[in-house]
Amino acid sequence: MKFSAIITKEDKIFVALCPELNVVSQGDDENNALENLKEAVSLFLEDEDVKEVIKNIFPAKLYSIEIPA
């Protein structure tokens, strides 16, 4: 399965978010945050009924919006 990952830097740590599942993790660098997010998503899916989770997520659409400054 493929999911999205959004990584931001907050002070000295990197925060990784999987928006489809609302799962978050962190790490010392981008790669570490991404690996930790993969593990967190895997653990999340172990505890949930995967078919039900997938049914509620897909077909989700990701849009970019622009707000005037």
PQR file of N, CA, C, O and H, with PARSE charges and radii, in Angstrom:
ATOM      1  N   MET A   1       0.838  -1.182   0.000 -0.4000 1.5000
ATOM      2  CA  MET A   1       0.000   0.000   0.000 -0.0000 2.0000
ATOM      3  C   MET A   1       0.877   1.237   0.000  0.5500 1.7000
ATOM      4  O   MET A   1       1.966   1.243   0.575 -0.5500 1.4000
ATOM      5  N   LYS A   2       0.398   2.271  -0.642 -0.4000 1.5000
ATOM      6  CA  LYS A   2       1.120   3.535  -0.666 -0.0000 2.0000
ATOM      7  C   LYS A   2       0.310   4.601   0.049  0.5500 1.7000
ATOM      8  O   LYS A   2      -0.902   4.710  -0.139 -0.5500 1.4000
ATOM      9  H   LYS A   2      -0.486   2.266  -1.109  0.4000 1.0000
ATOM     10  N   PHE A   3       0.986   5.381   0.866 -0.4000 1.5000
ATOM     11  CA  PHE A   3       0.394   6.504   1.575 -0.0000 2.0000
ATOM     12  C   PHE A   3       1.290   7.717   1.397  0.5500 1.7000
ATOM     13  O   PHE A   3       2.442   7.588   0.982 -0.5500 1.4000
ATOM     14  H   PHE A   3       1.970   5.292   1.019  0.4000 1.0000
ATOM     15  N   SER A   4       0.773   8.874   1.705 -0.4000 1.5000
ATOM     16  CA  SER A   4       1.548  10.113   1.628 -0.0000 2.0000
ATOM     17  C   SER A   4       2.307  10.345   2.917  0.5500 1.7000
ATOM     18  O   SER A   4       1.930   9.851   3.980 -0.5500 1.4000
ATOM     19  H   SER A   4      -0.163   8.979   2.042  0.4000 1.0000
ATOM     20  N   ALA A   5       3.384  11.107   2.805 -0.4000 1.5000
ATOM     21  CA  ALA A   5       4.145  11.526   3.982 -0.0000 2.0000
ATOM     22  C   ALA A   5       4.482  13.000   3.830  0.5500 1.7000
ATOM     23  O   ALA A   5       4.983  13.429   2.790 -0.5500 1.4000
ATOM     24  H   ALA A   5       3.691  11.508   1.942  0.4000 1.0000
ATOM     25  N   ILE A   6       4.207  13.762   4.860 -0.4000 1.5000
ATOM     26  CA  ILE A   6       4.551  15.177   4.899 -0.0000 2.0000
ATOM     27  C   ILE A   6       5.560  15.343   6.018  0.5500 1.7000
ATOM     28  O   ILE A   6       5.298  14.966   7.160 -0.5500 1.4000
ATOM     29  H   ILE A   6       3.800  13.414   5.704  0.4000 1.0000
ATOM     30  N   ILE A   7       6.716  15.908   5.691 -0.4000 1.5000
ATOM     31  CA  ILE A   7       7.768  16.074   6.694 -0.0000 2.0000
ATOM     32  C   ILE A   7       8.037  17.556   6.886  0.5500 1.7000
ATOM     33  O   ILE A   7       8.253  18.294   5.925 -0.5500 1.4000
ATOM     34  H   ILE A   7       6.928  16.215   4.763  0.4000 1.0000
ATOM     35  N   THR A   8       8.019  17.979   8.138 -0.4000 1.5000
ATOM     36  CA  THR A   8       8.329  19.358   8.500 -0.0000 2.0000
ATOM     37  C   THR A   8       9.409  19.357   9.568  0.5500 1.7000
ATOM     38  O   THR A   8       9.595  18.369  10.278 -0.5500 1.4000
ATOM     39  H   THR A   8       7.843  17.380   8.920  0.4000 1.0000
ATOM     40  N   LYS A   9      10.117  20.470   9.674 -0.4000 1.5000
ATOM     41  CA  LYS A   9      11.144  20.600  10.703 -0.0000 2.0000
ATOM     42  C   LYS A   9      10.615  21.499  11.807  0.5500 1.7000
ATOM     43  O   LYS A   9      10.144  22.607  11.551 -0.5500 1.4000
ATOM     44  H   LYS A   9       9.966  21.273   9.097  0.4000 1.0000
ATOM     45  N   GLU A  10      10.697  21.012  13.032 -0.4000 1.5000
ATOM     46  CA  GLU A  10      10.285  21.780  14.193 -0.0000 2.0000
ATOM     47  C   GLU A  10      11.452  21.817  15.163  0.5500 1.7000
ATOM     48  O   GLU A  10      11.790  20.808  15.781 -0.5500 1.4000
ATOM     49  H   GLU A  10      11.079  20.112  13.240  0.4000 1.0000
ATOM     50  N   ASP A  11      12.062  22.977  15.292 -0.4000 1.5000
ATOM     51  CA  ASP A  11      13.270  23.139  16.095 -0.0000 2.0000
ATOM     52  C   ASP A  11      14.338  22.168  15.606  0.5500 1.7000
ATOM     53  O   ASP A  11      14.815  22.299  14.479 -0.5500 1.4000
ATOM     54  H   ASP A  11      11.788  23.797  14.790  0.4000 1.0000
ATOM     55  N   LYS A  12      14.725  21.193  16.435 -0.4000 1.5000
ATOM     56  CA  LYS A  12      15.815  20.282  16.076 -0.0000 2.0000
ATOM     57  C   LYS A  12      15.329  18.912  15.614  0.5500 1.7000
ATOM     58  O   LYS A  12      16.145  18.032  15.344 -0.5500 1.4000
ATOM     59  H   LYS A  12      14.338  21.086  17.351  0.4000 1.0000
ATOM     60  N   ILE A  13      14.018  18.717  15.518 -0.4000 1.5000
ATOM     61  CA  ILE A  13      13.496  17.419  15.096 -0.0000 2.0000
ATOM     62  C   ILE A  13      12.682  17.555  13.807  0.5500 1.7000
ATOM     63  O   ILE A  13      12.206  18.638  13.464 -0.5500 1.4000
ATOM     64  H   ILE A  13      13.355  19.432  15.738  0.4000 1.0000
ATOM     65  N   PHE A  14      12.540  16.452  13.118 -0.4000 1.5000
ATOM     66  CA  PHE A  14      11.711  16.395  11.918 -0.0000 2.0000
ATOM     67  C   PHE A  14      10.450  15.609  12.264  0.5500 1.7000
ATOM     68  O   PHE A  14      10.519  14.538  12.866 -0.5500 1.4000
ATOM     69  H   PHE A  14      12.927  15.573  13.396  0.4000 1.0000
ATOM     70  N   VAL A  15       9.310  16.148  11.881 -0.4000 1.5000
ATOM     71  CA  VAL A  15       8.020  15.528  12.157 -0.0000 2.0000
ATOM     72  C   VAL A  15       7.463  15.005  10.845  0.5500 1.7000
ATOM     73  O   VAL A  15       7.416  15.727   9.849 -0.5500 1.4000
ATOM     74  H   VAL A  15       9.254  17.019  11.392  0.4000 1.0000
ATOM     75  N   ALA A  16       7.042  13.754  10.847 -0.4000 1.5000
ATOM     76  CA  ALA A  16       6.486  13.112   9.659 -0.0000 2.0000
ATOM     77  C   ALA A  16       5.026  12.762   9.914  0.5500 1.7000
ATOM     78  O   ALA A  16       4.690  12.167  10.938 -0.5500 1.4000
ATOM     79  H   ALA A  16       7.080  13.167  11.655  0.4000 1.0000
ATOM     80  N   LEU A  17       4.167  13.134   8.981 -0.4000 1.5000
ATOM     81  CA  LEU A  17       2.730  12.903   9.085 -0.0000 2.0000
ATOM     82  C   LEU A  17       2.244  12.105   7.894  0.5500 1.7000
ATOM     83  O   LEU A  17       2.585  12.413   6.751 -0.5500 1.4000
ATOM     84  H   LEU A  17       4.440  13.617   8.149  0.4000 1.0000
ATOM     85  N   CYS A  18       1.455  11.089   8.156 -0.4000 1.5000
ATOM     86  CA  CYS A  18       0.723  10.380   7.110 -0.0000 2.0000
ATOM     87  C   CYS A  18      -0.708  10.925   7.169  0.5500 1.7000
ATOM     88  O   CYS A  18      -1.483  10.515   8.033 -0.5500 1.4000
ATOM     89  H   CYS A  18       1.179  10.840   9.084  0.4000 1.0000
ATOM     90  N   PRO A  19      -1.073  11.850   6.257 -0.5600 1.5000
ATOM     91  CA  PRO A  19      -2.375  12.508   6.374  0.2800 2.0000
ATOM     92  C   PRO A  19      -3.579  11.588   6.165  0.5500 1.7000
ATOM     93  O   PRO A  19      -4.646  11.838   6.725 -0.5500 1.4000
ATOM     94  N   GLU A  20      -3.426  10.541   5.378 -0.4000 1.5000
ATOM     95  CA  GLU A  20      -4.559   9.640   5.148 -0.0000 2.0000
ATOM     96  C   GLU A  20      -4.982   8.917   6.420  0.5500 1.7000
ATOM     97  O   GLU A  20      -6.164   8.639   6.620 -0.5500 1.4000
ATOM     98  H   GLU A  20      -2.559  10.338   4.923  0.4000 1.0000
ATOM     99  N   LEU A  21      -4.018   8.616   7.272 -0.4000 1.5000
ATOM    100  CA  LEU A  21      -4.311   7.861   8.489 -0.0000 2.0000
ATOM    101  C   LEU A  21      -4.225   8.713   9.749  0.5500 1.7000
ATOM    102  O   LEU A  21      -4.580   8.262  10.838 -0.5500 1.4000
ATOM    103  H   LEU A  21      -3.057   8.842   7.109  0.4000 1.0000
ATOM    104  N   ASN A  22      -3.749   9.950   9.595 -0.4000 1.5000
ATOM    105  CA  ASN A  22      -3.517  10.847  10.724 -0.0000 2.0000
ATOM    106  C   ASN A  22      -2.551  10.220  11.737  0.5500 1.7000
ATOM    107  O   ASN A  22      -2.764  10.280  12.948 -0.5500 1.4000
ATOM    108  H   ASN A  22      -3.460  10.316   8.710  0.4000 1.0000
ATOM    109  N   VAL A  23      -1.493   9.623  11.207 -0.4000 1.5000
ATOM    110  CA  VAL A  23      -0.440   9.015  12.020 -0.0000 2.0000
ATOM    111  C   VAL A  23       0.788   9.912  11.927  0.5500 1.7000
ATOM    112  O   VAL A  23       1.158  10.367  10.845 -0.5500 1.4000
ATOM    113  H   VAL A  23      -1.320   9.575  10.223  0.4000 1.0000
ATOM    114  N   VAL A  24       1.417  10.160  13.079 -0.4000 1.5000
ATOM    115  CA  VAL A  24       2.561  11.065  13.141 -0.0000 2.0000
ATOM    116  C   VAL A  24       3.724  10.365  13.832  0.5500 1.7000
ATOM    117  O   VAL A  24       3.534   9.551  14.736 -0.5500 1.4000
ATOM    118  H   VAL A  24       1.117   9.791  13.958  0.4000 1.0000
ATOM    119  N   SER A  25       4.927  10.697  13.388 -0.4000 1.5000
ATOM    120  CA  SER A  25       6.143  10.224  14.037 -0.0000 2.0000
ATOM    121  C   SER A  25       7.186  11.323  13.909  0.5500 1.7000
ATOM    122  O   SER A  25       6.915  12.384  13.346 -0.5500 1.4000
ATOM    123  H   SER A  25       5.082  11.358  12.654  0.4000 1.0000
ATOM    124  N   GLN A  26       8.373  11.067  14.429 -0.4000 1.5000
ATOM    125  CA  GLN A  26       9.432  12.072  14.360 -0.0000 2.0000
ATOM    126  C   GLN A  26      10.787  11.399  14.288  0.5500 1.7000
ATOM    127  O   GLN A  26      10.913  10.194  14.505 -0.5500 1.4000
ATOM    128  H   GLN A  26       8.594  10.206  14.885  0.4000 1.0000
ATOM    129  N   GLY A  27      11.805  12.201  13.976 -0.4000 1.5000
ATOM    130  CA  GLY A  27      13.162  11.685  13.913 -0.0000 2.0000
ATOM    131  C   GLY A  27      14.168  12.814  13.933  0.5500 1.7000
ATOM    132  O   GLY A  27      13.814  13.991  13.859 -0.5500 1.4000
ATOM    133  H   GLY A  27      11.703  13.180  13.800  0.4000 1.0000
ATOM    134  N   ASP A  28      15.447  12.427  14.035 -0.4000 1.5000
ATOM    135  CA  ASP A  28      16.527  13.410  14.093 -0.0000 2.0000
ATOM    136  C   ASP A  28      16.823  14.040  12.737  0.5500 1.7000
ATOM    137  O   ASP A  28      17.368  15.141  12.670 -0.5500 1.4000
ATOM    138  H   ASP A  28      15.734  11.471  14.096  0.4000 1.0000
ATOM    139  N   ASP A  29      16.462  13.339  11.645 -0.4000 1.5000
ATOM    140  CA  ASP A  29      16.618  13.873  10.296 -0.0000 2.0000
ATOM    141  C   ASP A  29      15.443  13.378   9.458  0.5500 1.7000
ATOM    142  O   ASP A  29      14.623  12.593   9.933 -0.5500 1.4000
ATOM    143  H   ASP A  29      16.019  12.444  11.700  0.4000 1.0000
ATOM    144  N   GLU A  30      15.366  13.838   8.212 -0.4000 1.5000
ATOM    145  CA  GLU A  30      14.227  13.474   7.367 -0.0000 2.0000
ATOM    146  C   GLU A  30      14.116  11.967   7.154  0.5500 1.7000
ATOM    147  O   GLU A  30      13.024  11.405   7.248 -0.5500 1.4000
ATOM    148  H   GLU A  30      16.033  14.475   7.826  0.4000 1.0000
ATOM    149  N   ASN A  31      15.230  11.316   6.870 -0.4000 1.5000
ATOM    150  CA  ASN A  31      15.196   9.867   6.635 -0.0000 2.0000
ATOM    151  C   ASN A  31      14.756   9.108   7.870  0.5500 1.7000
ATOM    152  O   ASN A  31      13.971   8.164   7.775 -0.5500 1.4000
ATOM    153  H   ASN A  31      16.117  11.773   6.793  0.4000 1.0000
ATOM    154  N   ASN A  32      15.256   9.512   9.032 -0.4000 1.5000
ATOM    155  CA  ASN A  32      14.884   8.870  10.289 -0.0000 2.0000
ATOM    156  C   ASN A  32      13.399   9.075  10.577  0.5500 1.7000
ATOM    157  O   ASN A  32      12.714   8.149  11.014 -0.5500 1.4000
ATOM    158  H   ASN A  32      15.894  10.279   9.110  0.4000 1.0000
ATOM    159  N   ALA A  33      12.903  10.288  10.331 -0.4000 1.5000
ATOM    160  CA  ALA A  33      11.480  10.567  10.548 -0.0000 2.0000
ATOM    161  C   ALA A  33      10.618   9.725   9.617  0.5500 1.7000
ATOM    162  O   ALA A  33       9.580   9.208  10.029 -0.5500 1.4000
ATOM    163  H   ALA A  33      13.459  11.039   9.977  0.4000 1.0000
ATOM    164  N   LEU A  34      11.045   9.586   8.363 -0.4000 1.5000
ATOM    165  CA  LEU A  34      10.296   8.790   7.397 -0.0000 2.0000
ATOM    166  C   LEU A  34      10.286   7.311   7.779  0.5500 1.7000
ATOM    167  O   LEU A  34       9.246   6.659   7.697 -0.5500 1.4000
ATOM    168  H   LEU A  34      11.888  10.007   8.029  0.4000 1.0000
ATOM    169  N   GLU A  35      11.426   6.782   8.193 -0.4000 1.5000
ATOM    170  CA  GLU A  35      11.482   5.379   8.629 -0.0000 2.0000
ATOM    171  C   GLU A  35      10.609   5.158   9.865  0.5500 1.7000
ATOM    172  O   GLU A  35       9.913   4.148   9.962 -0.5500 1.4000
ATOM    173  H   GLU A  35      12.272   7.312   8.259  0.4000 1.0000
ATOM    174  N   ASN A  36      10.646   6.095  10.800 -0.4000 1.5000
ATOM    175  CA  ASN A  36       9.809   5.977  12.000 -0.0000 2.0000
ATOM    176  C   ASN A  36       8.329   6.052  11.645  0.5500 1.7000
ATOM    177  O   ASN A  36       7.503   5.382  12.264 -0.5500 1.4000
ATOM    178  H   ASN A  36      11.212   6.916  10.721  0.4000 1.0000
ATOM    179  N   LEU A  37       7.991   6.876  10.640 -0.4000 1.5000
ATOM    180  CA  LEU A  37       6.595   6.957  10.207 -0.0000 2.0000
ATOM    181  C   LEU A  37       6.154   5.646   9.574  0.5500 1.7000
ATOM    182  O   LEU A  37       5.040   5.184   9.820 -0.5500 1.4000
ATOM    183  H   LEU A  37       8.662   7.421  10.137  0.4000 1.0000
ATOM    184  N   LYS A  38       7.015   5.044   8.761 -0.4000 1.5000
ATOM    185  CA  LYS A  38       6.674   3.742   8.164 -0.0000 2.0000
ATOM    186  C   LYS A  38       6.362   2.723   9.253  0.5500 1.7000
ATOM    187  O   LYS A  38       5.390   1.975   9.152 -0.5500 1.4000
ATOM    188  H   LYS A  38       7.920   5.420   8.561  0.4000 1.0000
ATOM    189  N   GLU A  39       7.184   2.698  10.285 -0.4000 1.5000
ATOM    190  CA  GLU A  39       6.948   1.766  11.388 -0.0000 2.0000
ATOM    191  C   GLU A  39       5.638   2.088  12.106  0.5500 1.7000
ATOM    192  O   GLU A  39       4.872   1.184  12.438 -0.5500 1.4000
ATOM    193  H   GLU A  39       7.974   3.306  10.367  0.4000 1.0000
ATOM    194  N   ALA A  40       5.383   3.370  12.344 -0.4000 1.5000
ATOM    195  CA  ALA A  40       4.151   3.771  13.035 -0.0000 2.0000
ATOM    196  C   ALA A  40       2.916   3.407  12.220  0.5500 1.7000
ATOM    197  O   ALA A  40       1.917   2.953  12.778 -0.5500 1.4000
ATOM    198  H   ALA A  40       6.005   4.105  12.074  0.4000 1.0000
ATOM    199  N   VAL A  41       2.975   3.602  10.905 -0.4000 1.5000
ATOM    200  CA  VAL A  41       1.849   3.246  10.044 -0.0000 2.0000
ATOM    201  C   VAL A  41       1.646   1.734  10.052  0.5500 1.7000
ATOM    202  O   VAL A  41       0.510   1.265  10.123 -0.5500 1.4000
ATOM    203  H   VAL A  41       3.786   3.971  10.452  0.4000 1.0000
ATOM    204  N   SER A  42       2.719   0.977   9.980 -0.4000 1.5000
ATOM    205  CA  SER A  42       2.611  -0.487  10.027 -0.0000 2.0000
ATOM    206  C   SER A  42       1.958  -0.950  11.318  0.5500 1.7000
ATOM    207  O   SER A  42       1.093  -1.825  11.307 -0.5500 1.4000
ATOM    208  H   SER A  42       3.642   1.358   9.922  0.4000 1.0000
ATOM    209  N   LEU A  43       2.373  -0.364  12.420 -0.4000 1.5000
ATOM    210  CA  LEU A  43       1.790  -0.724  13.717 -0.0000 2.0000
ATOM    211  C   LEU A  43       0.322  -0.316  13.786  0.5500 1.7000
ATOM    212  O   LEU A  43      -0.504  -1.056  14.320 -0.5500 1.4000
ATOM    213  H   LEU A  43       3.076   0.347  12.429  0.4000 1.0000
ATOM    214  N   PHE A  44       0.000   0.842  13.255 -0.4000 1.5000
ATOM    215  CA  PHE A  44      -1.388   1.289  13.233 -0.0000 2.0000
ATOM    216  C   PHE A  44      -2.256   0.306  12.460  0.5500 1.7000
ATOM    217  O   PHE A  44      -3.336  -0.071  12.915 -0.5500 1.4000
ATOM    218  H   PHE A  44       0.672   1.443  12.821  0.4000 1.0000
ATOM    219  N   LEU A  45      -1.782  -0.107  11.295 -0.4000 1.5000
ATOM    220  CA  LEU A  45      -2.564  -1.013  10.468 -0.0000 2.0000
ATOM    221  C   LEU A  45      -2.686  -2.404  11.078  0.5500 1.7000
ATOM    222  O   LEU A  45      -3.638  -3.125  10.780 -0.5500 1.4000
ATOM    223  H   LEU A  45      -0.904   0.199  10.925  0.4000 1.0000
ATOM    224  N   GLU A  46      -1.735  -2.792  11.931 -0.4000 1.5000
ATOM    225  CA  GLU A  46      -1.851  -4.077  12.632 -0.0000 2.0000
ATOM    226  C   GLU A  46      -3.013  -4.061  13.611  0.5500 1.7000
ATOM    227  O   GLU A  46      -3.667  -5.083  13.818 -0.5500 1.4000
ATOM    228  H   GLU A  46      -0.962  -2.206  12.173  0.4000 1.0000
ATOM    229  N   ASP A  47      -3.274  -2.901  14.218 -0.4000 1.5000
ATOM    230  CA  ASP A  47      -4.299  -2.787  15.252 -0.0000 2.0000
ATOM    231  C   ASP A  47      -5.687  -2.468  14.714  0.5500 1.7000
ATOM    232  O   ASP A  47      -6.666  -2.532  15.456 -0.5500 1.4000
ATOM    233  H   ASP A  47      -2.742  -2.071  14.050  0.4000 1.0000
ATOM    234  N   GLU A  48      -5.781  -2.134  13.464 -0.4000 1.5000
ATOM    235  CA  GLU A  48      -7.063  -1.762  12.873 -0.0000 2.0000
ATOM    236  C   GLU A  48      -7.505  -2.816  11.866  0.5500 1.7000
ATOM    237  O   GLU A  48      -6.690  -3.584  11.353 -0.5500 1.4000
ATOM    238  H   GLU A  48      -4.985  -2.082  12.861  0.4000 1.0000
ATOM    239  N   ASP A  49      -8.797  -2.843  11.593 -0.4000 1.5000
ATOM    240  CA  ASP A  49      -9.304  -3.671  10.506 -0.0000 2.0000
ATOM    241  C   ASP A  49      -8.890  -2.986   9.210  0.5500 1.7000
ATOM    242  O   ASP A  49      -9.503  -1.998   8.806 -0.5500 1.4000
ATOM    243  H   ASP A  49      -9.459  -2.220  12.010  0.4000 1.0000
ATOM    244  N   VAL A  50      -7.853  -3.507   8.556 -0.4000 1.5000
ATOM    245  CA  VAL A  50      -7.252  -2.852   7.391 -0.0000 2.0000
ATOM    246  C   VAL A  50      -8.286  -2.590   6.304  0.5500 1.7000
ATOM    247  O   VAL A  50      -8.278  -1.517   5.701 -0.5500 1.4000
ATOM    248  H   VAL A  50      -7.355  -4.310   8.884  0.4000 1.0000
ATOM    249  N   LYS A  51      -9.160  -3.524   6.045 -0.4000 1.5000
ATOM    250  CA  LYS A  51     -10.158  -3.320   4.999 -0.0000 2.0000
ATOM    251  C   LYS A  51     -11.065  -2.140   5.331  0.5500 1.7000
ATOM    252  O   LYS A  51     -11.428  -1.372   4.439 -0.5500 1.4000
ATOM    253  H   LYS A  51      -9.167  -4.396   6.535  0.4000 1.0000
ATOM    254  N   GLU A  52     -11.427  -1.990   6.568 -0.4000 1.5000
ATOM    255  CA  GLU A  52     -12.281  -0.874   6.980 -0.0000 2.0000
ATOM    256  C   GLU A  52     -11.528   0.450   6.876  0.5500 1.7000
ATOM    257  O   GLU A  52     -12.089   1.456   6.444 -0.5500 1.4000
ATOM    258  H   GLU A  52     -11.133  -2.613   7.292  0.4000 1.0000
ATOM    259  N   VAL A  53     -10.271   0.445   7.268 -0.4000 1.5000
ATOM    260  CA  VAL A  53      -9.444   1.652   7.165 -0.0000 2.0000
ATOM    261  C   VAL A  53      -9.330   2.072   5.703  0.5500 1.7000
ATOM    262  O   VAL A  53      -9.549   3.237   5.370 -0.5500 1.4000
ATOM    263  H   VAL A  53      -9.815  -0.373   7.619  0.4000 1.0000
ATOM    264  N   ILE A  54      -8.990   1.132   4.835 -0.4000 1.5000
ATOM    265  CA  ILE A  54      -8.818   1.428   3.419 -0.0000 2.0000
ATOM    266  C   ILE A  54     -10.136   1.926   2.813  0.5500 1.7000
ATOM    267  O   ILE A  54     -10.135   2.867   2.020 -0.5500 1.4000
ATOM    268  H   ILE A  54      -8.812   0.186   5.105  0.4000 1.0000
ATOM    269  N   LYS A  55     -11.244   1.306   3.180 -0.4000 1.5000
ATOM    270  CA  LYS A  55     -12.547   1.708   2.651 -0.0000 2.0000
ATOM    271  C   LYS A  55     -12.848   3.162   3.003  0.5500 1.7000
ATOM    272  O   LYS A  55     -13.435   3.884   2.196 -0.5500 1.4000
ATOM    273  H   LYS A  55     -11.245   0.541   3.824  0.4000 1.0000
ATOM    274  N   ASN A  56     -12.454   3.597   4.196 -0.4000 1.5000
ATOM    275  CA  ASN A  56     -12.726   4.958   4.626 -0.0000 2.0000
ATOM    276  C   ASN A  56     -11.757   5.971   4.032  0.5500 1.7000
ATOM    277  O   ASN A  56     -12.059   7.165   4.009 -0.5500 1.4000
ATOM    278  H   ASN A  56     -11.978   3.010   4.852  0.4000 1.0000
ATOM    279  N   ILE A  57     -10.613   5.528   3.556 -0.4000 1.5000
ATOM    280  CA  ILE A  57      -9.599   6.445   3.044 -0.0000 2.0000
ATOM    281  C   ILE A  57      -9.722   6.639   1.547  0.5500 1.7000
ATOM    282  O   ILE A  57      -9.723   7.771   1.063 -0.5500 1.4000
ATOM    283  H   ILE A  57     -10.368   4.558   3.575  0.4000 1.0000
ATOM    284  N   PHE A  58      -9.824   5.556   0.819 -0.4000 1.5000
ATOM    285  CA  PHE A  58      -9.786   5.628  -0.630 -0.0000 2.0000
ATOM    286  C   PHE A  58     -11.183   5.554  -1.194  0.5500 1.7000
ATOM    287  O   PHE A  58     -11.969   4.763  -0.672 -0.5500 1.4000
ATOM    288  H   PHE A  58      -9.823   4.636   1.212  0.4000 1.0000
ATOM    289  N   PRO A  59     -11.559   6.283  -2.182 -0.5600 1.5000
ATOM    290  CA  PRO A  59     -10.670   7.112  -2.991  0.2800 2.0000
ATOM    291  C   PRO A  59     -10.555   8.530  -2.426  0.5500 1.7000
ATOM    292  O   PRO A  59     -11.343   9.405  -2.787 -0.5500 1.4000
ATOM    293  N   ALA A  60      -9.610   8.754  -1.571 -0.4000 1.5000
ATOM    294  CA  ALA A  60      -9.342  10.097  -1.065 -0.0000 2.0000
ATOM    295  C   ALA A  60      -8.620  10.896  -2.140  0.5500 1.7000
ATOM    296  O   ALA A  60      -7.909  10.334  -2.974 -0.5500 1.4000
ATOM    297  H   ALA A  60      -8.971   8.044  -1.278  0.4000 1.0000
ATOM    298  N   LYS A  61      -8.802  12.177  -2.115 -0.4000 1.5000
ATOM    299  CA  LYS A  61      -8.127  13.049  -3.067 -0.0000 2.0000
ATOM    300  C   LYS A  61      -7.327  14.077  -2.280  0.5500 1.7000
ATOM    301  O   LYS A  61      -7.798  14.619  -1.280 -0.5500 1.4000
ATOM    302  H   LYS A  61      -9.379  12.634  -1.438  0.4000 1.0000
ATOM    303  N   LEU A  62      -6.123  14.333  -2.743 -0.4000 1.5000
ATOM    304  CA  LEU A  62      -5.263  15.320  -2.119 -0.0000 2.0000
ATOM    305  C   LEU A  62      -5.243  16.551  -3.008  0.5500 1.7000
ATOM    306  O   LEU A  62      -4.887  16.473  -4.184 -0.5500 1.4000
ATOM    307  H   LEU A  62      -5.741  13.892  -3.556  0.4000 1.0000
ATOM    308  N   TYR A  63      -5.622  17.669  -2.450 -0.4000 1.5000
ATOM    309  CA  TYR A  63      -5.651  18.925  -3.195 -0.0000 2.0000
ATOM    310  C   TYR A  63      -4.664  19.903  -2.570  0.5500 1.7000
ATOM    311  O   TYR A  63      -4.376  19.833  -1.375 -0.5500 1.4000
ATOM    312  H   TYR A  63      -5.912  17.732  -1.495  0.4000 1.0000
ATOM    313  N   SER A  64      -4.161  20.797  -3.375 -0.4000 1.5000
ATOM    314  CA  SER A  64      -3.391  21.944  -2.884 -0.0000 2.0000
ATOM    315  C   SER A  64      -4.306  23.150  -2.988  0.5500 1.7000
ATOM    316  O   SER A  64      -4.992  23.339  -3.992 -0.5500 1.4000
ATOM    317  H   SER A  64      -4.395  20.854  -4.345  0.4000 1.0000
ATOM    318  N   ILE A  65      -4.311  23.962  -1.946 -0.4000 1.5000
ATOM    319  CA  ILE A  65      -5.113  25.180  -1.979 -0.0000 2.0000
ATOM    320  C   ILE A  65      -4.182  26.362  -1.779  0.5500 1.7000
ATOM    321  O   ILE A  65      -3.154  26.258  -1.110 -0.5500 1.4000
ATOM    322  H   ILE A  65      -3.753  23.809  -1.130  0.4000 1.0000
ATOM    323  N   GLU A  66      -4.552  27.470  -2.361 -0.4000 1.5000
ATOM    324  CA  GLU A  66      -3.751  28.682  -2.232 -0.0000 2.0000
ATOM    325  C   GLU A  66      -4.599  29.753  -1.570  0.5500 1.7000
ATOM    326  O   GLU A  66      -5.710  30.044  -2.014 -0.5500 1.4000
ATOM    327  H   GLU A  66      -5.387  27.555  -2.905  0.4000 1.0000
ATOM    328  N   ILE A  67      -4.070  30.334  -0.511 -0.4000 1.5000
ATOM    329  CA  ILE A  67      -4.764  31.378   0.230 -0.0000 2.0000
ATOM    330  C   ILE A  67      -3.997  32.679   0.016  0.5500 1.7000
ATOM    331  O   ILE A  67      -2.787  32.718   0.241 -0.5500 1.4000
ATOM    332  H   ILE A  67      -3.167  30.098  -0.151  0.4000 1.0000
ATOM    333  N   PRO A  68      -4.673  33.746  -0.413 -0.5600 1.5000
ATOM    334  CA  PRO A  68      -3.958  35.007  -0.599  0.2800 2.0000
ATOM    335  C   PRO A  68      -3.343  35.498   0.717  0.5500 1.7000
ATOM    336  O   PRO A  68      -3.951  35.371   1.780 -0.5500 1.4000
ATOM    337  N   ALA A  69      -2.155  36.050   0.635 -0.4000 1.5000
ATOM    338  CA  ALA A  69      -1.451  36.527   1.831 -0.0000 2.0000
ATOM    339  C   ALA A  69      -2.014  37.849   2.302  0.5500 1.7000
ATOM    340  O   ALA A  69      -1.543  38.401   3.297 -0.5500 1.4000
ATOM    341  H   ALA A  69      -1.661  36.153  -0.229  0.4000 1.0000
TER
END
